[in-house]
């Protein structure tokens, strides 16, 4: 293991784009980072009366911590980001509905004549000891405990071509992918587009349903510890995830079927590369053994995943077995990253 870095951003250090920002710190391959991220509302929604349209200022939504310069990272390499621990930094999470945002309402691109949805806020009590997220209805006394499942909705690197992309969207550089698969124990692979990669992360979710159908998960600040590694000379065209049991390809686009096609196309190629199967044999294997988890169906680009169990890969492992090595990284003691900006 390399060095352990602890970084807590000041409020003015938070970023709202991938690309276009100077790095806040440098990491070397093998290093561990323990950091803090703000929620997608910038911490401004604290009560059910704090309507995001009133207390938040666009475009200052979905802040990320970073970017972090990765030493020796060059275009054509792949950055491996392994999530060692993701823990809510508050005991309350927030969610909401928005007018003209979400999968079950009209939007600016799907214009219809019915009135927009009411803007409403829900508060969720988070209990890490019990491992629960408490849902409480706003118009009745209905209460149910859901499993706590912390993850990061937004993780990415700088795009190519000196672009700066808002953190609200996702693409080949990563970004606001909103997949529950980005939980502790997972390794995210991102293709490097610029010198230093410029990794940033945020948008912590205490839990999220597949599709993030209302457009908002259970949003909260996070304490996150991750390890980074670099695979030199290995290009990764779209974000990929590896866990102990599966590999996944991520596609981001509109319409949703194009995001689906991108993810499936990448997984077919990846499986063929790992197993030595030709394209049609790999296509057939993915077609019969694959899964297709939905990331989000609300953001400027939608997110689809293509997933296959490792048992079907004949013992082959991707990226020089970097996931298994990172999985053995000790988690440093917590508490020295602070509670976030004031």
ZIVENRA-V427002 format. One record per helix or strand of 3 or more residues. SS is the DSSP state (~ for helix, > for strand). FROM is the first residue (numbers start at 1). TO is the last residue. If there is no record, write none. Layout:
ss=SS from=FROM to=TO
ss=SS from=FROM to=TO
This chain:
ss=> from=4 to=7
ss=~ from=11 to=13
ss=> from=25 to=27
ss=> from=32 to=37
ss=~ from=52 to=55
ss=> from=64 to=70
ss=> from=78 to=88
ss=> from=92 to=98
ss=> from=120 to=127
ss=> from=132 to=136
ss=> from=143 to=147
ss=> from=151 to=156
ss=> from=174 to=176
ss=> from=187 to=191
ss=> from=199 to=207
ss=> from=222 to=231
ss=> from=240 to=242
ss=> from=246 to=253
ss=~ from=256 to=275
ss=~ from=279 to=289
ss=> from=302 to=309
ss=~ from=310 to=313
ss=~ from=319 to=327
